[in-house]
Amino acid sequence: MTHPKADDVRTMVRTFILKEFLPGADPSELTDTTPLISGGILDSLATVKLVAVLEEKYGIEIQPHEASVGHMDTVDAITSLVTGKMKS
């Protein structure tokens, strides 16, 4: 199995967040460093939903402590978490 590139993960995450949690928002307002959890875009339920999609799409397991501000507060952080798990 070939691993998707970081850019592909980043695009998928941004698209999912815009579609599911920011419908109608200007896509340019969601940058790779926009605070998602601390900025109130993702609440705990939204974070769980995102984790489930990432686990299913990329065949990875995200631990409960990783579904937190420290690991999932920006598109960049989520991309790093996912790509890091795919390499191991």
N, CA, C and O of each residue as an XYZ file, in Angstrom:
352
protein
N       0.840     -1.195      0.000
C       0.000      0.000      0.000
C       0.879      1.251      0.000
O       1.821      1.351      0.786
N       0.577      2.175     -0.857
C       1.341      3.422     -0.874
C       0.695      4.410      0.086
O      -0.527      4.495      0.205
N       1.548      5.140      0.754
C       1.048      6.119      1.727
C       0.772      7.441      1.024
O       1.571      7.898      0.206
N      -0.370      8.056      1.349
C      -0.651      9.358      0.743
C       0.357     10.402      1.214
O       0.894     10.326      2.319
N       0.590     11.353      0.361
C       1.502     12.440      0.705
C       0.845     13.357      1.732
O      -0.378     13.388      1.867
N       1.680     14.099      2.450
C       1.176     15.044      3.450
C       0.197     16.033      2.828
O      -0.800     16.398      3.451
N       0.479     16.468      1.600
C      -0.424     17.416      0.941
C      -1.805     16.816      0.717
O      -2.818     17.508      0.823
N      -1.838     15.513      0.404
C      -3.124     14.839      0.198
C      -3.907     14.752      1.512
O      -5.121     14.954      1.534
N      -3.202     14.449      2.604
C      -3.840     14.388      3.921
C      -4.358     15.774      4.298
O      -5.492     15.921      4.753
N      -3.517     16.785      4.105
C      -3.879     18.165      4.443
C      -5.141     18.587      3.675
O      -6.050     19.185      4.251
N      -5.189     18.276      2.386
C      -6.349     18.625      1.561
C      -7.601     17.905      2.051
O      -8.669     18.509      2.147
N      -7.472     16.624      2.360
C      -8.619     15.850      2.843
C      -9.151     16.427      4.158
O     -10.360     16.578      4.329
N      -8.248     16.747      5.081
C      -8.644     17.290      6.388
C      -9.350     18.634      6.212
O     -10.406     18.865      6.800
N      -8.771     19.511      5.411
C      -9.385     20.831      5.190
C     -10.768     20.691      4.552
O     -11.720     21.344      4.978
N     -10.874     19.841      3.535
C     -12.147     19.638      2.843
C     -13.199     19.097      3.800
O     -14.340     19.559      3.803
N     -12.812     18.110      4.619
C     -13.752     17.512      5.565
C     -14.234     18.544      6.589
O     -15.430     18.640      6.863
N     -13.305     19.307      7.147
C     -13.675     20.308      8.162
C     -14.591     21.367      7.554
O     -15.586     21.753      8.168
N     -14.264     21.835      6.359
C     -15.110     22.845      5.711
C     -16.512     22.300      5.453
O     -17.501     22.986      5.710
N     -16.602     21.083      4.950
C     -17.890     20.496      4.595
C     -18.736     20.180      5.835
O     -19.927     20.488      5.881
N     -18.098     19.557      6.845
C     -18.833     19.073      8.014
C     -19.072     20.130      9.088
O     -20.138     20.156      9.703
N     -18.102     20.993      9.316
C     -18.158     21.872     10.486
C     -18.213     23.363     10.152
O     -18.522     24.179     11.020
N     -17.916     23.723      8.910
C     -17.944     25.132      8.516
C     -18.701     25.309      7.196
O     -18.199     25.965      6.283
N     -19.898     24.733      7.084
C     -20.609     24.848      5.807
C     -20.862     26.312      5.459
O     -21.308     27.098      6.295
N     -20.571     26.656      4.225
C     -20.785     28.028      3.773
C     -19.647     28.979      4.082
O     -19.674     30.132      3.652
N     -18.650     28.521      4.818
C     -17.522     29.395      5.154
C     -16.620     29.563      3.938
O     -16.571     28.700      3.062
N     -15.921     30.664      3.899
C     -14.948     30.921      2.847
C     -13.751     29.990      3.087
O     -13.102     30.084      4.128
N     -13.453     29.098      2.141
C     -12.334     28.161      2.343
C     -11.013     28.835      2.669
O     -10.169     28.240      3.338
N     -10.816     30.076      2.206
C      -9.555     30.763      2.480
C      -9.415     31.137      3.956
O      -8.315     31.439      4.417
N     -10.526     31.118      4.697
C     -10.464     31.431      6.126
C      -9.922     30.273      6.961
O      -9.501     30.473      8.100
N      -9.933     29.058      6.398
C      -9.391     27.893      7.103
C      -7.978     27.648      6.593
O      -7.781     27.026      5.549
N      -7.004     28.140      7.337
C      -5.611     27.954      6.944
C      -5.048     26.730      7.650
O      -5.723     26.117      8.477
N      -3.821     26.380      7.324
C      -3.183     25.225      7.949
C      -2.869     25.473      9.423
O      -2.566     24.535     10.161
N      -2.942     26.735      9.852
C      -2.629     27.055     11.251
C      -3.823     27.641     12.012
O      -3.666     28.118     13.136
N      -5.006     27.608     11.408
C      -6.206     28.086     12.106
C      -6.451     27.205     13.331
O      -6.494     25.981     13.200
N      -6.613     27.801     14.531
C      -6.885     26.977     15.715
C      -8.279     26.351     15.616
O      -9.287     27.054     15.555
N      -8.312     25.027     15.601
C      -9.572     24.325     15.409
C     -10.291     24.034     16.725
O     -11.471     24.346     16.881
N      -9.571     23.436     17.661
C     -10.181     23.100     18.955
C     -10.195     24.334     19.855
O     -11.238     24.705     20.393
N      -9.034     24.965     20.016
C      -8.974     26.139     20.890
C      -9.740     27.317     20.291
O     -10.122     28.240     21.011
N      -9.964     27.290     18.977
C     -10.730     28.343     18.321
C     -12.225     28.074     18.259
O     -12.988     28.895     17.751
N     -12.645     26.917     18.780
C     -14.070     26.614     18.846
C     -14.679     26.023     17.580
O     -15.895     25.845     17.513
N     -13.867     25.716     16.582
C     -14.399     25.109     15.358
C     -14.732     23.642     15.610
O     -15.782     23.160     15.186
N     -13.844     22.935     16.296
C     -14.080     21.540     16.639
C     -14.384     21.413     18.124
O     -13.560     21.786     18.959
N     -15.563     20.888     18.463
C     -15.840     20.544     19.859
C     -15.475     19.068     20.034
O     -14.949     18.450     19.108
N     -15.743     18.505     21.197
C     -15.320     17.125     21.446
C     -15.995     16.143     20.493
O     -15.357     15.200     20.027
N     -17.264     16.350     20.200
C     -17.980     15.458     19.293
C     -17.425     15.561     17.875
O     -17.245     14.546     17.202
N     -17.157     16.773     17.425
C     -16.590     16.975     16.093
C     -15.202     16.350     15.995
O     -14.842     15.793     14.957
N     -14.430     16.438     17.061
C     -13.089     15.854     17.075
C     -13.168     14.336     16.963
O     -12.393     13.722     16.230
N     -14.110     13.730     17.693
C     -14.299     12.278     17.624
C     -14.702     11.860     16.208
O     -14.221     10.850     15.694
N     -15.569     12.627     15.595
C     -16.008     12.342     14.226
C     -14.825     12.414     13.256
O     -14.666     11.546     12.398
N     -14.010     13.440     13.394
C     -12.834     13.596     12.546
C     -11.855     12.439     12.751
O     -11.323     11.897     11.783
N     -11.619     12.065     14.002
C     -10.725     10.945     14.309
C     -11.227      9.668     13.633
O     -10.440      8.934     13.037
N     -12.531      9.402     13.724
C     -13.099      8.191     13.117
C     -12.879      8.180     11.611
O     -12.541      7.142     11.041
N     -13.065      9.317     10.966
C     -12.862      9.413      9.513
C     -11.390      9.191      9.158
O     -11.079      8.475      8.206
N     -10.498      9.797      9.916
C      -9.062      9.638      9.655
C      -8.625      8.191      9.843
O      -7.865      7.657      9.035
N      -9.105      7.556     10.914
C      -8.736      6.166     11.179
C      -9.221      5.253     10.058
O      -8.493      4.371      9.604
N     -10.456      5.473      9.618
C     -11.018      4.628      8.565
C     -10.316      4.869      7.225
O      -9.957      3.920      6.528
N     -10.126      6.125      6.877
C      -9.545      6.455      5.568
C      -8.086      6.020      5.456
O      -7.663      5.533      4.408
N      -7.321      6.192      6.524
C      -5.878      5.942      6.441
C      -5.429      4.668      7.146
O      -4.236      4.364      7.154
N      -6.351      3.918      7.737
C      -5.988      2.659      8.376
C      -5.034      2.827      9.543
O      -4.124      2.022      9.740
N      -5.252      3.882     10.314
C      -4.401      4.164     11.477
C      -5.242      4.108     12.741
O      -6.470      4.045     12.682
N      -4.567      4.133     13.885
C      -5.272      4.211     15.160
C      -4.781      5.435     15.912
O      -3.589      5.580     16.181
N      -5.715      6.313     16.246
C      -5.381      7.518     17.003
C      -5.795      7.267     18.447
O      -6.961      6.996     18.732
N      -4.837      7.359     19.344
C      -5.091      7.098     20.762
C      -5.932      8.228     21.368
O      -5.891      9.361     20.890
N      -6.692      7.915     22.419
C      -7.533      8.955     23.040
C      -6.758     10.218     23.434
O      -7.255     11.331     23.257
N      -5.548     10.048     23.964
C      -4.783     11.238     24.381
C      -4.304     12.057     23.180
O      -3.917     13.216     23.331
N      -4.329     11.454     21.989
C      -3.902     12.181     20.796
C      -5.036     13.022     20.203
O      -4.782     13.929     19.410
N      -6.260     12.735     20.572
C      -7.413     13.503     20.083
C      -7.596     14.729     20.966
O      -8.644     14.919     21.582
N      -6.557     15.559     21.016
C      -6.531     16.696     21.935
C      -5.957     17.922     21.239
O      -5.481     17.849     20.106
N      -6.011     19.032     21.928
C      -5.476     20.283     21.396
C      -4.006     20.119     20.991
O      -3.578     20.669     19.977
N      -3.253     19.381     21.763
C      -1.827     19.211     21.475
C      -1.539     18.531     20.148
O      -0.492     18.768     19.546
N      -2.448     17.696     19.689
C      -2.215     16.929     18.463
C      -3.149     17.301     17.318
O      -2.862     16.992     16.161
N      -4.273     17.966     17.628
C      -5.286     18.166     16.603
C      -5.853     19.585     16.550
O      -7.000     19.775     16.146
N      -5.066     20.576     16.950
C      -5.602     21.941     16.995
C      -5.481     22.687     15.676
O      -6.121     23.722     15.493
N      -4.666     22.174     14.748
C      -4.533     22.827     13.439
C      -4.502     21.753     12.353
O      -4.251     20.580     12.629
N      -4.758     22.169     11.135
C      -4.658     21.246      9.995
C      -3.227     20.711      9.911
O      -3.026     19.530      9.626
N      -2.241     21.559     10.155
C      -0.842     21.120     10.146
C      -0.592     20.033     11.183
O       0.050     19.026     10.883
N      -1.090     20.227     12.395
C      -0.880     19.249     13.467
C      -1.557     17.919     13.133
O      -0.984     16.854     13.362
N      -2.766     17.980     12.597
C      -3.487     16.760     12.228
C      -2.730     16.031     11.120
O      -2.592     14.808     11.157
N      -2.244     16.783     10.139
C      -1.490     16.187      9.037
C      -0.238     15.490      9.563
O       0.077     14.378      9.140
N       0.470     16.130     10.473
C       1.680     15.530     11.060
C       1.346     14.259     11.826
O       2.061     13.262     11.721
N       0.274     14.290     12.588
C      -0.148     13.118     13.365
C      -0.457     11.951     12.427
O       0.014     10.835     12.645
N      -1.244     12.207     11.392
C      -1.653     11.142     10.467
C      -0.452     10.599      9.695
O      -0.259      9.385      9.632
N       0.354     11.477      9.109
C       1.494     10.997      8.320
C       2.513     10.279      9.201
O       3.150      9.328      8.748
N       2.677     10.711     10.436
C       3.572     10.032     11.361
C       3.104      8.628     11.664
O       3.924      7.718     11.786
N       1.818      8.435     11.788
C       1.255      7.108     12.072
C       1.336      6.192     10.865
O       1.458      4.977     11.017
N       1.269      6.755      9.678
C       1.311      5.928      8.480
C       2.714      5.386      8.210
O       2.863      4.354      7.557
N       3.725      6.063      8.701
C       5.101      5.618      8.477
C       5.480      4.463      9.384
O       6.373      3.679      9.060
N       4.794      4.354     10.538
C       5.191      3.304     11.493
C       4.527      1.988     11.184
O       4.751      1.003     11.888
